[in-house]
Amino acid sequence: MNLYSLGLVLRFGETPSAYAATPAPEPVRRAEVAAVEQTVVVADPEVLVLEDVHFNFDTSELNENTKVILRQHVQTLKANPQARVRIAGYTSASGTAEYNQALSERRAESIKTFLILEGVAADRFKTIGFGQTNPAEYEANPSVLRSDAAKANMRGLFEIIVE
């Protein structure tokens, strides 16, 4: 199973426009965690890195690979108690816009619930669902339910809230 992910790197105090020019830290070693290969990044203490997570088709249930990634996020968030995060849910292009909107909201909430159950304070999160808008990859044929593009779009993104 392929997992597609994008990372978020934002230096505290920077504006989102400054984020676009901020390169991600270089991976320094590889590690195997619960049968999921992860890139371990040694980050500057002022940089928070949260890898996006992905869902199986037509579900907001967290799979085991996603839980591994989220447990790493719990440690990062506990080490950075000032960080507040918006969790955005998305879907592939198959299904109606209304159904996909509701599914994306459930995905964002399931991530938030997991992080809270793992000990991160609830007031640090906001959630939003974007349905099939803003896809990671264009789906030329949405009827191909398990295409690489569809899998890339079944995701949850993490965004640092800059206030």
C-alpha positions as CSV (number, residue, x, y, z in Angstrom):
1,M,0.0,0.0,0.0
2,N,1.4,3.4,-1.0
3,L,1.1,6.2,1.4
4,Y,1.5,9.7,0.1
5,S,2.4,12.5,2.4
6,L,3.4,16.1,2.5
7,G,5.2,17.7,5.4
8,L,4.5,21.0,7.1
9,V,7.4,23.1,8.4
10,L,6.7,26.5,9.9
11,R,9.1,28.5,12.1
12,F,7.2,30.0,15.0
13,G,6.6,33.6,14.5
14,E,6.7,33.4,10.7
15,T,3.8,34.3,8.5
16,P,2.4,31.7,6.1
17,S,4.0,33.6,3.2
18,A,7.4,33.0,4.8
19,Y,6.5,29.3,5.1
20,A,6.6,28.9,1.3
21,A,10.3,29.7,1.2
22,T,11.2,27.5,4.2
23,P,12.9,24.3,3.1
24,A,12.2,21.1,5.2
25,P,15.1,19.8,7.2
26,E,17.1,17.0,5.6
27,P,16.3,13.4,6.6
28,V,19.2,12.1,8.6
29,R,18.4,8.4,9.1
30,R,15.7,5.8,8.3
31,A,13.8,3.9,11.0
32,E,11.2,1.2,10.9
33,V,8.2,1.7,13.3
34,A,5.5,-0.9,13.6
35,A,6.2,-2.1,10.0
36,V,5.8,1.4,8.6
37,E,9.0,3.0,7.2
38,Q,9.3,6.5,8.5
39,T,11.9,9.2,7.8
40,V,13.3,10.6,11.0
41,V,14.0,14.3,10.8
42,V,16.3,16.1,13.3
43,A,14.5,19.5,13.4
44,D,15.6,22.8,14.6
45,P,13.9,23.4,18.0
46,E,12.0,26.3,16.4
47,V,10.6,24.1,13.6
48,L,7.5,21.9,14.0
49,V,7.2,19.1,11.4
50,L,3.9,17.3,11.2
51,E,3.5,14.8,8.3
52,D,0.1,14.5,6.7
53,V,-1.9,11.3,7.2
54,H,-4.0,9.3,4.8
55,F,-7.2,7.2,5.0
56,N,-8.5,4.2,3.3
57,F,-11.3,4.6,0.7
58,D,-14.7,5.8,2.1
59,T,-13.8,5.8,5.8
60,S,-12.8,8.1,8.6
61,E,-11.4,5.3,10.6
62,L,-7.7,5.6,11.3
63,N,-5.6,2.8,9.9
64,E,-2.6,1.4,11.7
65,N,-0.1,3.3,9.5
66,T,-1.9,6.6,10.3
67,K,-1.9,5.8,14.0
68,V,1.9,5.3,13.9
69,I,2.3,8.7,12.4
70,L,-0.1,10.4,14.8
71,R,1.7,8.9,17.8
72,Q,4.8,10.7,16.6
73,H,2.8,13.9,16.3
74,V,1.7,13.5,19.9
75,Q,5.3,13.5,21.0
76,T,6.0,16.6,18.8
77,L,3.0,18.4,20.1
78,K,3.8,17.6,23.7
79,A,7.3,18.9,23.2
80,N,5.8,22.1,21.7
81,P,3.0,23.1,24.1
82,Q,2.6,26.5,22.5
83,A,1.7,25.1,19.1
84,R,-1.9,25.2,17.9
85,V,-3.0,23.2,14.9
86,R,-5.8,23.2,12.4
87,I,-6.6,19.7,11.1
88,A,-8.1,19.8,7.6
89,G,-9.9,16.8,6.2
90,Y,-10.1,16.0,2.4
91,T,-11.5,13.3,0.2
92,S,-11.1,11.9,-3.3
93,A,-13.3,13.1,-6.1
94,S,-15.6,10.1,-6.2
95,G,-19.1,10.6,-4.6
96,T,-21.3,13.6,-4.3
97,A,-20.0,17.0,-3.0
98,E,-22.3,16.7,0.0
99,Y,-21.1,13.2,1.0
100,N,-17.5,14.1,0.5
101,Q,-17.9,17.3,2.7
102,A,-19.3,15.2,5.5
103,L,-16.6,12.5,5.2
104,S,-13.8,15.1,5.2
105,E,-15.2,16.6,8.4
106,R,-15.4,13.1,10.0
107,R,-11.8,12.5,9.0
108,A,-10.6,15.7,10.6
109,E,-12.5,14.9,13.8
110,S,-11.2,11.4,14.0
111,I,-7.6,12.7,13.9
112,K,-8.4,15.3,16.6
113,T,-10.1,12.6,18.8
114,F,-7.1,10.3,18.5
115,L,-4.7,13.1,19.5
116,I,-6.8,14.1,22.5
117,L,-7.1,10.4,23.6
118,E,-3.3,10.3,23.4
119,G,-3.0,13.2,25.8
120,V,-2.9,16.4,23.8
121,A,-5.2,19.2,25.1
122,A,-8.4,19.6,23.0
123,D,-8.1,23.4,23.0
124,R,-5.0,23.2,20.8
125,F,-7.0,22.0,17.7
126,K,-9.4,23.4,15.2
127,T,-10.9,21.1,12.6
128,I,-12.3,21.8,9.1
129,G,-13.5,19.7,6.3
130,F,-12.8,20.7,2.7
131,G,-14.3,17.6,0.9
132,Q,-12.8,17.1,-2.5
133,T,-11.7,20.8,-2.9
134,N,-8.0,21.5,-3.2
135,P,-6.8,18.0,-4.2
136,A,-3.2,16.9,-3.7
137,E,-3.4,15.4,-7.2
138,Y,-5.8,15.9,-10.1
139,E,-8.1,12.9,-10.6
140,A,-8.6,12.6,-14.3
141,N,-11.1,9.7,-13.8
142,P,-12.8,9.9,-10.4
143,S,-14.6,6.6,-11.1
144,V,-11.2,4.8,-10.6
145,L,-11.7,4.7,-6.8
146,R,-8.3,3.4,-5.8
147,S,-6.1,5.3,-8.3
148,D,-2.8,6.8,-7.0
149,A,-4.4,10.3,-7.3
150,A,-7.5,9.2,-5.4
151,K,-5.3,7.8,-2.6
152,A,-3.3,11.0,-2.4
153,N,-6.5,13.0,-1.9
154,M,-7.8,10.9,1.0
155,R,-5.9,12.8,3.5
156,G,-5.7,15.0,6.6
157,L,-3.5,18.0,6.6
158,F,-1.9,19.7,9.6
159,E,-1.5,23.5,9.6
160,I,0.1,25.6,12.3
161,I,-2.3,28.3,13.5
162,V,-0.4,31.6,13.5
163,E,-2.2,34.3,15.5
